[in-house]
Amino acid sequence: MNTDFLLKYVDFTLEELKSINQFFHNQTIVKNELFLKEGDICNTIAYIEDGTLILSQVSENGNEQILDFFSAGDFVSDYVSFLTNSPADTSIKALKNSHLLTLTKKHLHHLYGIMPNFQKLGRLLAEKYLLDFAQKLKTSSLPPIIRYEQLITQNPNIFKEVPQYMIASYLGISPEWLSKIRSKS
């Protein structure tokens, strides 16, 4: 298994990468399979080597609300459940066959304990997650057309990977409204 993707964040030594490699596991999930089911405790974090996953939750009216998209190069987890050991209020599902490298919470904490560079990785990823969350919070009150334009700028291939109705759900608008926005852009 190749853990070189970690070098994007921290300059691990070859020995550190060999040590880390033994704790990550390959996992393939097929289209529409759940990586995490709402109500389960999330004990795993995954790096997406290939594929697309969505983070969603069921709204009060019973509809699926798309909260986020993840694709190759992203880490994915229900971080609240992962950190607090509480049942997840979200689900994570594959939109297409996906290959993941997974790391359990137990192994994560073991690596934190034996490797300062892995602690640095954890801090950098937590900071990235916090910045991404803050940006999403900041843009959530913007008009739908601006949120759409930002989404397309950040992820130009999203319509190739994700059905339009899910993108509309993510933006908090109807699929019809999204079609109108797309026709004007």
For each residue, the residues with C-beta under 8 A, 3 or more apart:
1: 21 24 26 101
2: 5
3: 6 17 20 21 24 101
4: 7 17
5: 2 8 47 49 73 101
6: 3 9 10 12 17 20 121
7: 4 10 11 12 17
8: 5
9: 6 120 121 124 125
10: 6 7 117 118 120 121 124
11: 7 117
12: 6 7 16 17 20 117
13: 16 17 117
14: 17 18
15: 18 19
16: 12 13 19 20 115 117 118
17: 3 4 6 7 12 13 14 20 21
18: 14 15 21 22
19: 15 16 22 23 111 114 115
20: 3 6 12 16 17 23 24 111 115 118
21: 1 3 17 18 24
22: 18 19
23: 19 20 103 104 107 110 111
24: 1 3 20 21 47 101 102 103
25: 101 102 103
26: 1 99 100 101 102
27: 46 99 100 101 102
28: 97 98 99 100
29: 33 34 35 51 94 97 98 100
30: 33 94 97
31: 94 95 96 97
32: 93 94 95
33: 29 30 93 94
34: 29 37 91 92 93 94
35: 29 44 46 53 76 92 93 94 100
36: 40 42 44 77 78 81 88 90 91 92
37: 34 40 88 91
38: 57 58 87 88 89 90 91
39: 87 88
40: 36 37 81 87 88
41: 81 85 86 87 88
42: 36 77 78 79 81 82 88
43: 82 104 105 106
44: 35 36 77 82 102 103 104 105
45: 75 76 77 82 102 103 105 108
46: 27 35 75 76 77 100 101 102 103
47: 5 24 74 75 100 101 102 103
48: 51 52 53 70 71 72 73 74 75 76 98 99 100
49: 5 72 99 100 101
50: 72 98 99
51: 29 48 71 72 94 95 96 97 98 99 100
52: 48 69 70 71 94 95 96 98 161 162
53: 35 48 69 70 71 76 92 93 94 95 98
54: 66 67 68 69 70 92 93 95 162 166
55: 66 67 68 69 70 76 78 90 91 92
56: 64 65 66 67 90 91 92 93 169
57: 38 64 65 67 89 90 91
58: 38 62 63 64 65
59: 62 63 64 65
60:
61:
62: 58 59
63: 58 59 169
64: 56 57 58 59 169
65: 56 57 58 59 169
66: 54 55 56 69 166 167 169 170
67: 54 55 56 57 90 170
68: 54 55 136 170
69: 52 53 54 55 66 155 158 161 162 170
70: 48 52 53 54 55 74 75 76 92
71: 48 51 52 53 74 155 161
72: 48 49 50 51
73: 5 48
74: 47 48 70 71
75: 45 46 47 48 70 125
76: 35 45 46 48 53 55 70 92 100
77: 36 42 44 45 46 81 82 92
78: 36 42 55 81 82 88 89 90 92
79: 42 82 83 129
80: 83 84 86 88 89
81: 36 40 41 42 77 78 84 85 86 87 88 89 90
82: 42 43 44 45 77 78 79 105
83: 79 80
84: 80 81
85: 41 81
86: 41 80 81
87: 38 39 40 41 81
88: 36 37 38 39 40 41 42 78 80 81 91
89: 38 57 78 80 81
90: 36 38 55 56 57 67 78 81
91: 34 36 37 38 55 56 57 88
92: 34 35 36 53 54 55 56 70 76 77 78
93: 32 33 34 35 53 54 56
94: 29 30 31 32 33 34 35 51 52 53 97 98
95: 31 32 51 52 53 54 161 162 163 166
96: 31 51 52 161
97: 28 29 30 31 51 94
98: 28 29 48 50 51 52 53 94
99: 26 27 28 48 49 50 51
100: 26 27 28 29 35 46 47 48 49 51 76
101: 1 3 5 24 25 26 27 46 47 49
102: 24 25 26 27 44 45 46 47
103: 23 24 25 44 45 46 47 107 108 111
104: 23 43 44 107 108
105: 43 44 45 82 108 109
106: 43 109 110
107: 23 103 104 110 111
108: 45 103 104 105 111 112 122
109: 105 106 112 113
110: 23 106 107 113 114
111: 19 20 23 103 107 108 114 115 118
112: 108 109 115 118 119 122
113: 109 110
114: 19 110 111 118
115: 16 19 20 111 112 118 119
116: 119 120
117: 10 11 12 13 16 120 121
118: 10 16 20 111 112 114 115 121 122
119: 112 115 116 122 123
120: 9 10 116 117 123 124
121: 6 9 10 117 118 124 125
122: 108 112 118 119 125 126
123: 119 120 126 127
124: 9 10 120 121 127 128
125: 9 75 121 122 128 129
126: 122 123 129 130
127: 123 124 130 131
128: 124 125 131 132
129: 79 125 126 132 133
130: 126 127 133 134
131: 127 128 134 135
132: 128 129 135 136
133: 129 130 136 137
134: 130 131 137 138
135: 131 132 138 139
136: 68 132 133 139 140
137: 133 134 140
138: 134 135 141
139: 135 136 142 146 147 150
140: 136 137 147 172
141: 138
142: 139 146 147 150
143: 146 147
144: 147 148 171 172 173 177 178 181
145: 148 149 181 184 185
146: 139 142 143 149 150
147: 139 140 142 143 144 150 151 171
148: 144 145 151 152 171 178 181 182 185
149: 145 146 152 153 185
150: 139 142 146 147 153 154
151: 147 148 154 155 158 167 170 171
152: 148 149 155 156 158 185
153: 149 150 156
154: 150 151
155: 69 71 151 152 158
156: 152 153
157: 160 161
158: 69 151 152 155 161 162 167
159: 162 164 167
160: 157
161: 52 69 71 95 96 157 158
162: 52 54 69 95 158 159 166 167
163: 95 166 167
164: 159 167 168 175 178 179
165: 168 169 175
166: 54 66 95 162 163 169 170
167: 66 151 158 159 162 163 164 170 171 178
168: 164 165 171 173 174 175 177 178
169: 56 63 64 65 66 165 166 172
170: 66 67 68 69 151 166 167
171: 144 147 148 151 167 168 178
172: 140 144 169
173: 144 168 177 178 181
174: 168 177 178
175: 164 165 168 178 179
176: 179 180
177: 144 168 173 174 180 181
178: 144 148 164 167 168 171 173 174 175 181 182
179: 164 175 176 182 183
180: 176 177 183 184
181: 144 145 148 173 177 178 184 185
182: 148 178 179 185
183: 179 180
184: 145 180 181
185: 145 148 149 152 181 182
